[in-house]
Structure formats: C-alpha cells, structure tokens
C-alpha cells in the first residue's frame, strides 16, 4: 500500500475512533415531546382495542343490555310515562356511559398499574406521572366516545327516537361535562395509589353519577356547580330541544368551562399530594 493510502487509512481510523460531536444532529437524539407522548398513548389505546376486540365488544353489549332492561322493564311498569320522557332517558344514559368511561379511565388504570407492579415506570418518565396518567385518561375518553356513539345509535334504532346530533354542539358540551368526572377519576387514582384496594368505593361512586346527571338544576340552582349536573342540563337542551352551541348563553358556557377546569385541577391537586405522600411513606410500589 502506498504512503498516501496508509495516511488516508490512518486518518479514517482516527476519525472513527474520535468521540462523536455533541452538536452532530445524527448522533444527538431528539428529546421526546408531549406530542410524541400523546401519539404513543393514543396508539397504545388503539392496539388494545384492536388486539382485544372481544372485551371492547363486550363493553358495548353490557351497556346495551342494561339499557334494554331499563327500557323494556320501564315500559312494562310505567307505560306512557316512560315514552314521554324517553328522549331525556337516552341522553342521560349516553352521558352516564361517557362518565363511567372517563372516571374509570384514570382510577381503574392506576389500580391496575399498582397490581401489575409497573407503576414505577410512570414515575421515572421524563414527563412525570401526572401528565402520563392524564393523557392515558384522555385516550380512553376518546375510545369511550366512539363506543358510546355506537351505543347511542343502537338505542335510537331500538326505540325509534329522534334526537339532534349536531357534533359541533354535542362533542364540546359532552366533553366538558365529563372533564369534571375525569378530575374525580384523578382524585380516585391518587387515593388508590395511597390506599391500594378501594375498588368497592370506586364502583359505588359510579352510581352516584346517575344522581348528578338527573340533578334538578332548575329547582336547585346550586347543583349546577356539581360535576355533570350543568353539563347534563345543557346536553339535554342540545340533543332534545336542538339548541346549538352558539345559542347558549355566555354565562352557561362560562359555567360549563369553569366547572370542568375546576374539578380537573382539584383532582390533579389531590392526585399530586396523594402520590407524594405515598412516595414519602415508601408505599408507592407496594400492593
């Protein structure tokens, strides 16, 4: 080999053995952002839905079964009284399925992570525990919207009821209504991390959503500040009476947003302090 070839070969070996330049974009990986996290969480939820279709379809069948019991049993007992209020019952049941999905998306998911022993992986992420749990909850809410829409369509076909289904109105109102429930799920998830087995109390709270959805906001205005109550009243007006989003009063919309944000922030605070106390007591990964 020539002297020039040897020199070139030696310089190539020197360059290959030299440490990589930190400024080199090829060797420097891009840090993950919240958009990457959101896409990963949504894709994970999609995979769970696709790979376990029997469980997803089973949830729809169970929801329809309970509505069938409510509809046919109520028609035998109440007759015309049920028929007159059927539209409101369908809207309330639709909101209840959304609420249960939003609530359990955080509380049950965190409880499962505690049982599986994988909770520490969420703690050690660069994003933090709370943002990961929140985005996982949002992903499950998106899936719940899709499954509840199927349930709603079957209920309308089954009963022959006609409702106003303007997505520009229904999606924001229903989404803000169940955001407050997502905050309750956050608080329940924090308590689950701290006390582990509280499943009976969590399940009991789901039936309390029925009382919140049917709260008499006209006779008792203070109930508008409770989760779901004000959103349920607005959703009834939107789907039964055909009121559009821009036709609601500014005060009604502001209260809907305030209740949603208030309960979500309150649930986040409870979640934060409960997980911090669990970490301080050394029971974060115990079960």
LUMDRENPA-234135 format. One record per residue: x, y, z of N, C-alpha, C in turn. Coordinates in steps of 0.001 Angstrom, whole numbers, plus 500000, padded with zeros to 6 digits. Atoms other than C-alpha are relative to their C-alpha. Example, Ala and Ser with C-alpha at 12.3 -4.5 7.8 and 13.67 -1.06 7.14 Angstrom:
% residues 2
500890498810500000512300495500507800500900501200500000
499180498810499940513670498940507140499230501090500730
//
This chain:
% residues 287
500872498808500000500000500000500000500896501226500000
499193498783500096501317503466499234499949500774501293
499965499157498809502289506006501795498748500852500103
501217499168499975499323508154500766498812499177500467
501111500849499572496945505222501182500065499694501468
499858500275498572498352504423504607499594501206500819
500358498790499263497971508015505693498504500209500004
501447499838500059494382508125504463499304499012500897
500605501007499127493578504878506203500160500340501463
499786499622498597495114506122509434499119501142500423
500870498874499652493162509352509318498556499554500147
501357500520499864489914507414508752499807499284501321
500103500686498708490655505220511758499974501000501138
499985498988498946491390508301513809498641500675500128
501320499365499953488087509883512797498944499061500570
500987500947499500486149506693513544500140499760501487
499791500212498569487729506356516985499779501251500820
500214498752499271487210510003517865498581500060500532
501354499889499449484224510811520098499100500821499095
500960499301500851481081511976518346499825501429500454
500229498594499705480480515665518153498609500168500604
501332499837499392477639516574520573499058500820499147
500850499158500845476419519101518030499543499310498732
500377500735501205476083516471515318498540499567500103
501428500357499897472306516110514635499736498520499797
500206501420500230472776512488513535500178499213501285
499691500744498780474299511335516824499234500505501207
500707499428498860472226513577519077498506499722499852
501434500314500151468711512057519555499140501165500443
500910498913499650465840514466519657499236499642501267
500766500310498781464173514733523054498526499808499689
501419500264500193460662513372523278499172501184500494
500896498907499649457873515943523416498647499439500391
501336500440499602454315515836524661499190499513498800
500685500508501183453134515341521092500374498546499739
499584501395500122455201512145520924499285499135501035
500680500747498943453713511048524238498532499796499661
501421500115500346450169511777523058499788498975498889
500138500978501081450681509812519845500236498577500495
499709501338499481452199506884521735498845499464500839
501105500433499144449346506780524245498771499668499156
501141500277500871446677507006521530500212498713499204
499707501219500751448416504295519532499893498775500903
500135501105499040448604502105522632498535499646500226
501430500249499801444866502521523191499387499343498763
500481500622501234444234501662519549500396498526499936
499547501392500019446316498484519853499201499148500978
500793500745499021444450497427522990498603499726499449
501346500166500565441150497976521204499993498954498884
499948500908501139442243496033518115500356498579500434
499513501328499619444016493156519846499069499284500973
500961500619499078441273492567522399498584500422499616
501319499529500460438097493091520364498856499408500804
501080500614499231436054490667522472499661500835501226
500248499178498819436494492876525531499317501306499626
500610498743500437435628496046523601498538499790499614
501376500288500395432537494475522053499160499615501213
500726500367498780431593493031525449499525501210500776
500426498783499311431503496522526936498780500623499344
501164499462500713429079497663524238498771499147500271
501125500907499760426902494573524738499446500184501411
500455499811498621426771495092528517499219501306500133
500710498714499942425797498760528095498621499896499352
501296500170500657423042497807525661499078499084500789
500824500892499189421859495011527937499319500769501133
500585499229498902421357497386530860498966500996499485
501005499092500548419570499865528625498745499229499602
501169500811500344417323497077527344499166499670501213
500728500261498750416427496154530909499264501248500449
500627498739499596415751499821531666498814500343499095
501036499591500955413692500369528518498780499079500061
501128500927500040411567497230528359499358499811501373
500564500098498650411194496892532125499220501239500377
500709498763499695410250500543532453498734500153499200
501211499894500802407760500309529607498881499126500551
501012500857499378406003497441531359499434500625501266
500429499449498711405863499318534651499393501396499852
500432498601500075405453502951533602499149500305498778
500823499794501187403950502703530128500253501331499337
499925498735500720403220506096528606500929500992500681
499119499072499281405152507937531333501446499837499544
498646500240500493408369506297530139500151500508498574
499927499560501394407572507044526497500148501510499905
499940498537500029407074510735527244501377500534500377
498683499546499543410495511010528923501128499188499392
499008500912500557412342508551526673501206500740499431
498880499247500575414450511183524903500983500426501084
499126499601498901415768512513528189500726498821500610
499353501192499446416494508982529430501154499562499110
498932500401500921418517508187526303501194500929500115
498907499046499863420557511370526610500722499791501330
499380500236498703421143510725530305500815498722500033
499265501264500028422189507130529686501267500130499160
498824499742500832424540508249526910501074500739500794
499040499253499192426167510760529257500548499144501125
499527500876498919426370508130532003501074499049499497
498964500884500544428312505721529766501298500758499763
498809499180500161430701508542528891500660500281501346
499468499655498685431081509459532566500718498820500638
499371501188499425431821505921533689501329499712499301
498754500214500722434431505586530947501072501001500385
499032498971499623436104508896531843500509499802501418
499620500184498601436100508135535562500913498783500177
499218501221499824437383504577535331501283500021499188
498803499956500826439962505523532683501243500322500814
498857499652499160442196507006535374500058499120501236
499983500719498727441159505300538612500302498519499812
499769501426500214440987501731537297501349499726499360
498719500204500657444056502142535111501145500090501003
498954499877498987446181503313538024499941498815500953
500118501184499153444794500498540179500620498777499350
499391501129500708445848498003537512501512500116499986
498550499811499988449331499520537317500587499644501365
499537500348498653449647499138541087500057498484500174
500022501458499868448650495466540915501084499336499152
499017500613500895450959494716537985501432500311500413
498654499617499598453915496393539672500732500845498977
499391499169501046454530498731536721499827501493500260
500265498592499715453672501977538467501284500827499988
498751499255499929457334502941538941500457500483498634
499614499565501340457787503175535171499396501354499664
500616498701500228455366506075535117500706501092500802
499331499015499149457223507794537951501312500451499374
498661499706500503460584507610536183500000500603498596
500024499392501328459418509035532851500404501469500089
499621498575499958460811512471531933498807500941500009
501183499136500025457247513765531574499366500154501380
500667499981498705456160512965535127498789499091500019
501085500961499840453467510687536492498666500588499563
501312499410500256450509513075536264499722500232498513
500292499829501426450865514058532569499763498685499266
500208501298500650451188510410531534498615499455500341
501315500490499582448110509452533576498885500803499341
501026499164500615446164512417532179499817499658498522
500109500308501416446967511607528553499440498598499775
500609501322500105446128507948529107498492500085500237
501423499802499762442803509084530532499303500628498809
500587499359501172442172511345527532499858499000498854
500073501015501057442966508467525163498832499052500228
501129500890499705440455506245526930498673500723499824
501227499234500218437881509038526802499663500046498512
500239500026501450438331509199523016499399498668499590
500555501313500323437713505453522818498577499865500546
501332500072499412434723505795525149498992500777499162
500875499245500887433255508465522848499565499141498815
500324500828501158433430506021519942499037498871500377
500881501102499594431874503097521834498644500516500462
501280499443499560429205505315523426499182500491498822
500733499606501206428321506657519986499305498797499371
500638501222500504427657503072518892498790499642500860
501109500282499088425508502522521983498841500951499746
501048499012500264423606505742521262499261499677498703
500646500317501274422958504733517650499062498804500135
500854501173499805421595501345518709498774500361500833
501137499590499178419397502957521373498970500756499171
500928499252500839417904505323518810499264499079499033
500647500953500890417233502470516391499017499102500746
500834500902499215415798500305519145498692500650500421
501179499311499478413377502915520429499288500851498951
500608499141501012412681504839517214499984501462500384
499952498618499525413611508100518943500879500836499080
499218499068500801414912511120517039500576501069500911
499311498983499227417493513418518589500824500879499066
499108499109500739419533516382517393501439499600500313
498647500529499801423060515045516877501026500877499290
499034499073500585424984518133515819501345499821500697
498730500259499313428634517165516540500690501258500494
499371498750499562429731520799516797499480500406501372
500582499688498697427431521107519821500169498860500985
500020501138499084427286517605521292501389499680500525
498650500392499578431031516872521365500595500980501022
499450499099498984432153520084523166499235499972501323
500783499982498762429275520050525662500214498711500785
499780501265499317429615516347526459501449499869500473
498595500078499611433421516609526508500302500820501242
499791499164498809433411519482529002499251499437501205
500762500573498885430743517744531074500766498866500665
499294501139499401432845514604531544501424500353500415
498685499577499512436042516587532111500017500103501521
500092499944498541434858517196535657500080498607500602
499919501375499527434442513423536047501419499472499865
498594500373500149437973512976534737500808500509501191
499355499500498785439070515155537645499705499132501204
500325500930498920437203512879540047500799498705499862
499190501188500223438993509938538446501445500215500401
498649499667499561442314511683539053500111499900501518
499982500053498539441495512121542729499892498557500494
500143501398499610440358508497542997501271499213499705
498737500667500309443570507370541284501066500301501033
499037499672498948445665509237543837499716499262501291
500366500749498790443745507662546700500310498512499818
499668501399500267444233504264545025501482499741500195
498561500152499797447998504765544982500332499963501480
499695499899498579447902505593548673499438498830500799
500664501021499194445437503010549997499784498670499266
499997501225500801445604500381547184498595499472499718
501245500701500306442371498368547455498792500805500498
501202499229499665439382500727547397498979499840498873
500847500216501167437556499194544443498517500122500289
501424499921499674434208498956546239499515501445500063
500381498590499926434172502695546929500005500635498609
499946499457501356435193503472543357498776499590499191
501187500468500725432366501348541961498731500669500504
501177499347499439429870502939544331499829501410499444
500086498631500499430742506412543059499430500058498586
500539500008501355429818505399539511498481500113499988
501456499897499928426190505002540551499562501379500492
500310498631499610426343508450542113499899500939498807
500112499176501202426739509817538583498555500110499527
501409499958500413423084508951537982499288501159500683
500617498891499265422025511386540697500502501345499491
499465498739500507424341514068539302499410500343498638
500548499755501331423038513651535750498540500443500069
501421499654499865419424513886536907499757501081501042
500159498957498980420053516756539350499035501085499514
500969498965500406417226519358539325500627501389499995
499271498736500053419272522336538196499064501209499968
500937498880500038416162524486537673499419500275501376
500569499825498663414684523871541125501066500285501056
498898499790499053418057523863542902501207500510499214
498917499465500836420452526196541045501395499686500511
498664500282499467423342525369543394500562498685499473
499514501269500524423523521901541844500768500177498689
499250499761501232424948523483538681501498499931500234
498569500014499691428309523617540468500512498588500283
499582501385499805428369519825540918500459499418498666
499584500631501254430076517576538360498802499449499239
500981500574500919427912516593535391498644500715499994
501365499486499894424796518455536580499717501062498928
500221498933500959425111521621534492500223499505498569
499745500552501323426615519751531540498874499113499527
501120500855500357423768517247531614498798500831499559
501124499137500377421161520022531508500219500630498627
499709499410501295422898521658528554499945498952498891
500044501058501009423265518339526726498555499603499690
501416500265500238419545517701527191499402501044499058
500517498942500867418760521051525614500556499881498586
499375500103501316421198520387522782499439498836499193
500394501200500737420058516865521870498489499830499908
501465500154500011416359517005522766499331501203499355
500642498790500514415457520633522016500687500565498763
499312499529501201418014521146519219500699501330500155
499290498738499783419779524129520825501444499837499534
498634500052500499423077524852519047500968500644500988
498985499532499059426328525700520784499996501513500124
499964498543499970426247529386519804498694500616500494
501274499488499490422655529677521020499925499965501523
499964499981498540423568529005524639500477501359500487
499559498752499418424047531972526909501466499946500381
498581499938499651427559533145527642500236499542501439
499858500425498608427001532553531355499963498472500122
500071501457499968426013528924530738501297499368499508
498752500535500533429104528272528619501161500247500953
498917499692499069431394530005531096499940499101501228
500134500879498842429989527979533988500392498565499644
499631501348500424430406524754531996501517499844499966
498537500051500055434086525531531354500600500100501400
499457499809498656434674526703534936499864498738500842
500200501237499233433193523546536472500958498916499510
499108501021500560435204521330534103501440500235500437
498612499689499647438516523100534737500204499916501508
499868500009498543437867523471538470500141498596500567
499923501361499478437233519798539132501223499254499467
498795500634500524440084518733536844501235500450500782
498878499505499209442537520965538700499941499481501433
500130500543498649441127519841542055500424498548500076
499579501389500037441559516203541098501492499856499820
498553500036500195445098516919539916500728500291501310
499357499666498719445972518505543268499923498812500963
500139501173499133444589515511545194500928498882499535
499128501030500556446461513151542870501461500287500332
498611499618499743449719515075543314500383499766501455
499652500137498580449619515172547106499880498553500476
500134501396499599448421511570547434501207499182499542
498832500733500483451234510234545251501272500444500714
498817499541499269453778512406547037500036499419501401
500040500604498678452609511106550404500324498503499924
499681501416500171452752507521549119501494499802499796
498552500085500207456319508134547976500744500254501311
499336499693498736457221509640551335499854498853501002
500213501140499107455720506660553203500654498727499494
499354501179500550457505504232550902499033498908499567
501004501001500385454300502503549766499569500205498546
500410499713501356454268503707546171499880498744499156
500019501228500789455079500315544673499474498804500730
500522501121499229453568498167547411498577499681499570
501387500401500246450382496197546991499658498878500957
//
